[in-house]
Amino acid sequence: MLTKCLRELERDGFVTRTQYATIPPTVEYSLAERGRTLIPALESVYRWAEEQMR
């Protein structure tokens, strides 16, 4: 399920996938430029959630 979600995020341009030729194979995911545009919105939701927990 996680792999499916990551592949969809990659397909939609939110994350980039880097695969290294190691044994066992290593894969690294990072935010793409499009994914970084979500940071302000996620920070806003985080602040709202913190306030609701008080």
Buried (B, 14 or more C-beta within 10 A) or exposed (E): EEEEEBEEBBEEEBBBEEEEEEEEEEEEBEBBEEBEEEEEEEEEEEEEEEEEEE
